[in-house]
């Protein structure tokens, strides 16, 4: 039985994401949406809505959820769970290093 290795990815400066918004990054062949919350916290989830492929990085966010811009499906940023009956999103660990570079763990 094989165990997937944990990998870290340097995405770029956190300043590339305005406070209160998200940005999509390509990571290992997948799109990941990274959000910079107004509190300064960072969240990262799959960037593609499972319902119809909506770009979640362009969705509206608050302190807890992202809303898909296409059909308004709502996803919890901490768990990836949908409150509107859609399949959950994958959630990623994300933080910044001492130089302010986003580090994503897969």
Secondary structure, DSSP 8 states (H G I E B T S, - for coil): -------EEEEEEGGGS-TTEEEEEEETTEEEEEEE-TTS-EEEEESB-TTT--BGGGSEE-SSEEE-TTT--EEETTT--BSSS-----EEEEEE-TTSEEEEE-
